[in-house]
């Protein structure tokens, strides 16, 4: 099964590398899951903003939607 990895931090001082490492370890422990490099998304953006102000989050959701729709073709 194709997997999408999404790591987010809320400040520029934080890093997503620890989240990504742990999530990759989990995915790799499950033989039924696959993860492609292009399916890893990480960004820093506060979750306390109004959804319309969360530019990067919305871009990631759009990319995931497009990828999913293409996979259906």
C-alpha positions as CSV (number, residue, x, y, z in Angstrom):
1,X,0.0,0.0,0.0
2,X,1.3,3.4,-0.9
3,X,2.0,5.6,2.1
4,X,2.3,9.4,2.4
5,X,4.4,10.8,5.2
6,X,3.5,14.2,6.5
7,X,5.7,15.9,9.2
8,X,4.9,19.4,10.5
9,X,6.4,21.7,13.1
10,X,5.0,24.9,14.3
11,X,8.1,27.1,14.5
12,X,11.2,27.6,12.5
13,X,13.4,26.6,15.4
14,X,11.9,23.1,15.4
15,X,12.9,20.4,12.9
16,X,10.9,17.6,11.2
17,X,13.9,15.2,10.9
18,X,13.0,13.3,14.1
19,X,9.4,12.9,13.0
20,X,10.4,11.7,9.6
21,X,13.0,9.3,11.0
22,X,10.5,7.7,13.4
23,X,7.7,7.5,10.7
24,X,10.1,5.9,8.2
25,X,11.1,3.3,10.8
26,X,7.5,2.5,11.3
27,X,6.7,2.3,7.6
28,X,9.8,0.1,7.0
29,X,8.6,-2.3,9.7
30,X,5.4,-2.9,7.8
31,X,6.0,-4.9,4.6
32,X,2.7,-4.0,3.2
33,X,3.6,-0.3,3.2
34,X,5.7,1.5,0.6
35,X,7.1,5.0,0.7
36,X,8.5,6.9,-2.3
37,X,10.7,10.0,-1.8
38,X,8.1,12.2,-3.5
39,X,5.5,11.1,-0.9
40,X,7.4,12.7,2.0
41,X,6.1,16.2,2.9
42,X,7.5,18.3,5.7
43,X,7.0,22.0,6.6
44,X,6.9,24.4,9.4
45,X,3.6,26.2,9.9
46,X,1.4,26.9,12.9
47,X,-1.8,24.8,13.2
48,X,-3.4,27.7,15.0
49,X,-3.9,29.7,11.9
50,X,-7.1,29.8,10.0
51,X,-7.1,27.1,7.4
52,X,-7.1,29.7,4.6
53,X,-3.9,31.1,6.0
54,X,-2.0,27.8,6.1
55,X,-0.4,28.1,2.7
56,X,2.1,25.3,2.8
57,X,-0.5,22.9,4.4
58,X,-3.0,23.6,1.6
59,X,-0.3,23.1,-1.0
60,X,0.6,19.7,0.5
61,X,-3.1,18.7,0.5
62,X,-3.5,19.8,-3.1
63,X,-0.4,17.8,-4.1
64,X,-1.7,14.7,-2.3
65,X,-5.1,15.1,-4.0
66,X,-3.5,15.4,-7.4
67,X,-1.2,12.4,-6.8
68,X,-4.2,10.3,-5.7
69,X,-6.3,11.3,-8.7
70,X,-3.5,10.5,-11.1
71,X,-3.1,7.1,-9.5
72,X,-6.7,6.3,-10.3
73,X,-6.1,6.8,-14.0
